[in-house]
Amino acid sequence: MEKFPCPGCAAGMEFDPQTAGLKCPYCGATAPVPEGAAPVVEQNYEAFVKKLESEPLRPIAENALEVNCSTCGAAVAFQPPEVAGVCPFCASAIVMQPKSAEPLIAPQGVLPFHVPKPQATSIVKQWLGNRWFAPGDLQRLARTEAIAGVYLPVWTFDAVADSDYIGQRGEYYYVTETYSAVENGRPVTRTRQVRHTRWHPAAGHVQNTFDDLLVPGSRSVDQDRFLELEPWRMENIKPYEPSYLAGFKAQRYQVALPEAFETAREMTTGPIRNTVCADIGGDEQRILQLATTFSEVTFKHLLLPAWIGAYRYQGKVYQVLVNAWTGEVQGARPYSAAKIALLVLGILLAIFILWIVGKSG
């Protein structure tokens, strides 16, 4: 099995975010990360899906172990000396025995951890303490489980979209209308400009080019919060090398490649419609028919780093995510009904005081 032995004491080395290399947690010896076996390149989507029918998949690394959380169902891969321990997604103790990691589409690239664990822990604690309307005892009582460094799977897609449309272009014109009104008790006649829309048929062809449409491959984290962790500094992506996983966990993708591509297609709907409307022109647009064909579709399978803090408050589990490259944090939190009620009462009291002052004046 592949290992990363320390040259000084032969213990297992781990990836160190501060030095961007391997470091022994026992004697402090360091070593560079081996260069990735293959560069990060776009893969042709259709050709790859066809190839999957005949070529076997491989595990994320030769010595990778995998465990499934019995509470939330997340499948997490890790390499010795890392252990399964606590599920990073729901804070439940993992009691199942690890097994050899199942085969999967191997990652092409990895964004290494950049924010060290002490800094991530400080970010989570500060985030917990700065939540408006959070219970006053949140930071004191929130039982933060061991914050875990996890590589989360993502798919990125490039594509060219050719769209043919039939629609209508609306152009405004104004008509002067006469109307009757009563002013100072007397009937008067007035005029006003009323806007109307004249519709004209429209048809045409537009082309959109999409680059790095990012689709999360994990269902164990909130998708919207995960996307709000952007930007991920993709220019720092490294060719995949198993030693980046040393000391960290990596989640196996839960969203398969074809499903991820369908999600990417849905993400293009809004931009394509905006391009069509711009092509139609005029003051308003109607799209009656729209047919889109995708070509030159390529993809990448990447691992992005996140520190995940699952904490318990009054028996409920909440999850906080930290972008392990930029330090951006997103998470769930409880709300204090008492604090919200006090705010509402304060606003009502202020309105009442202003009403009294206005009435007395």
N, C-alpha and C positions, 0 to 999 in steps of 0.2 A: 504494500500500500504506500501511496505517496505521502511523505512526511516532510516537515521543514525543521530538521534538527538544528539546535543551537551549536555553533562551532566551538563554544566554550564549555558548556556543561551537558550537551546532548539533549536538553529538554526541548519540548515543542515550542517553536517560535510563533509569534503572532504579528499580524500587520499593525503597524503603529501609525495612526493618522498624522502625528506631529512630524515624523521624519519621512513619511511616505515610503517606508521600507519595513523590513521584518525586524522584530525586536524580541529578545528573550525576556519574559516576565520575571525570571528568577535572577539571572546574573547581569542583565542589561546589555548583553552583546547585540550587535546589529548586523544586518546583511541586506543587500539590495534585493528588490523584487525581480525575479527573472523576467525577461522580456516575453510578452505574449507570443504564442505560437503562430497566430495569424492576425493580420491587420483587420481593423473594423471596416467592413465594406458593406454596401447595400447588396441584398440578395434578391434575385428575381422571384417574385411571389408565386406566380403560376408554376414555374419550373421547380421551385422548392417543394410546393405542395404535391406535385406529381412525384418527385423524388422520394418523399416520405413513404409512398406506397411500397417501395422496394428496399429502402435502406433502413437499418435499425437505428434507433436513437441511443444516446449514451447518457450516463449519469453526469451530474454537474462537475464532479471530480472523481478520480479513481477511488479515493478513500472516504468519500462523503457518506455520512450517515443521515438518516431521515426519520422523523417522528411526526405522528399526527396527534394534534390536540383533541382529546375526547370531548372538550367543552365547545370549542368554536369550529373545529374541523380543519384548521389551518395545517398545511404540510410544510414543515420547516426542515431545511437541510443544514448541516453543520459539519465542520471538520475537526477532528481532534487537534489540540487539546480542549476545544470548546465542548460544552456539554449541553444537553437539552434543557434541564432545569425548569424554568417557568415559561409559559407561553407568552411571547412578547405582545400578542394581540389582545388577549383577554385576561392576563394575569393569573390564569389557573395553573396549578402545579401539574406538570407533565409526568404522568406515572407509567406511561407505556414504554416498552423497551424499544430503543432505536433499532432500525433495520438499515440495510444497504439502500442508498438513495435510488429511486426508480429512474429509468431512462427518461430523457426529455430532450427537447430542442436545446442544444447547448447555447449558452450566451455567447454573443460575439464580442461584446465589450462590457466594461465595468467602470463606473465612476467611483474611484476609491474614497473611503472615509477621509474627511478633511477636518471635521470638528471632533476633538477628543472627548472622551466620556465625561470627565469632570466639567467641561464647559457645557455639554449637553444637559447634564444634571442640573447645573445652575440655571440654564435657560428654562427648563421645565419648572423649577421651583419659583423662579421669578414670574413666569406665566401664570402659575397657580395663584400667586399673591396679588396679581394686578387685575383680576377679573371683576368688573363691575357687577353688582347684584349677586355676587357669589356669597355663600354663607360665610360669616365671619371666621368660623373655625375651620374653613376648608384647608388652608395650608397646614394647620396644626394636626388635623385629624385625617387628612387624605393619606392613606397608606400607600405610598409609592413603592411599587415592586421594583426589583432590580431592573433599571433601565437597560434595554437591550439594543445592540446594534444589529440591524437586519438589512440585508440587500433585498430590495423589492423589485420584482420583475416588471418590465414594461416592454411594449412593442412600439416601434415607430414606423410610419409608412410614408413613402413618397409616391406621388401619382400625378398623371396628367388627366384632366377631366374635360372631355369634349361634350358640349351640351347644345342640343337643338331645341328651340322653343317656339311656341305660338302664343301670342298674347295681345294686349291692347295698350296703346299709349294714350293717356289722358292729358288734355291741355285745357287750362282754365280760360274762361272768358266771362266777362261781367255784363250784366243787363241792368239798366236803370229801371227801377220799379217805383210806382207811386203808391203811397199808403196814407191813410187818415189817422190822425191822432187828436188828442184833446190837450190843449195847453191853456192854463189860466181859465179853465171853464169854457173855452171856445174851441170848436172843431177847426183843425188846420190840416192842410195837405202838405206832405213831405215826400221827398224822394230818397232812395238808397240804392247802393250798388250791391247786387246779389250775384254771388259767384256760382257759375255752372261749369260742368266738365264736358268737353266734347271728346269722344273716344274714337281712336283710329286703329285699324288692325296693324299688328306688328308681328314679325317673325324673323328669326335669325339664328346665328351660331356663335357661341362663345367658348373660350378655352380658359381653364384655370389650372395652375400648377401648384401642387401642395408639397411641402417639405417638412419632414419630421412631425407628422401628426402623431401625438403621443397618446397611447392607449394603455392604461394601467392593466397589468396582468394579475393583480391581486384583488380578491373579494374580501379580504380580512381587514382592510382599512377603508374608511369612508372615501369614496372616489372623488367627491368634490374637494374635501380637505387635502387629499393627496395632490390634486391638480393645482390647488392654491399654494402649494409649496414651491412652485416654479418661481424663478428660473433654476434649472438644474446645472447650468454651466456645462453644456454638452461638449464644448471645445476641450474639456479636460478628460473626456472618455479615453480609457486605455484599452488596448487589446486584452481580451479575457485571459486571465492567468489565475489558476486555483489558489495561489498563495495569498491573493487579496482577501480570500475568505477565512484565512487563518485567524481565529479568535472572534469570528463573527458568524452569524447565521445568515442563511439565504432562503427566501421563500420560493418554493416551486410554483410556477405560474398556474393559476386556476382558470384563466381565460385562454382557451386554445387559440392558435393562430387564425383559423378561419373566422371564428367569432370576433376576434379582435379586428380583423379587416372589415367586418360588417359594421362594427362600431365606428371605425375610421370613415367609412362611407357616409354614415349618418352625420358625422362631424362636418362633412363637406357641404351639406345641404344648404345651410345658411349662407356661406360665402358664395356658392354657385348662384343662388337666387339673387343675392346682392349684385353680382356681376350681370345677370340677365336684366335686372331692373335698370342698371346703369346703361346697358346697351339699348334698351327700349327707349329711354329718355323721357322727355315730357315732364309734366308736373305730378302725375300719378301713373302707376303701372299695374297691370293685371297679367298674371301668368296663367294661361289656360291649359297649356300642355308643356311638359318638360321631360326630355329624355337625355340621360347622361351615360356616356360610355367611358370607362376608365382604361387607361393604357400605361405602359411603362411603370407598372406597380412594383415597387421594391420595399423591403422591410429590413429592420434590424431587431434583434432580441438583446436587450440590455439589462443590466442590474444597477439600480440606483440606491445610494446609501441613505438610511434613515435611522435615527434613534427613536425608539418607541417606548413611551412610558405609559403603561396601563396601571391606573390607580383606582383604589376602591374608596368610596365615600358612602357611608350609611348603607352598606350592602350592595351598592350598584357599581358596576365597572365603567370607568371612563378612559378614553384613549387620547394621548397627546403624541403628535408626530413632530419631529425636528428634522429638517433638511440637513443632512450631515455634511454638506459642502458649504452652504450659506448661513446656516443657523436659523433660518425662517421656521416659525413654529405655528402649528395649527392644532386645535384639539376640541374635545367636548368637555363641558363643565356643568355642574349643577347650578340652579338658580335659587336664591333665597326669596320665598314668598313674602316674608316679613319686610325685607328691604324694598321690594317692589311696592308693597302696600304703603310703606312710609313715604316713598317718592310720590305716589298718586295722591296721598293725603296732603303732602306738602304743596303739590301743584294746585289742588283744590283750595287749600287755605290761602295761597297767594292770589288766586283768582277772586276769592271772596273778599280779601282785604282790598284789592284794587277796585272791586265793585262798591264797597263801603266808602272808600276814599272818593270815588267818582260821584257817588250819590250825594255825599256831604258837600262836595264842591259845587 
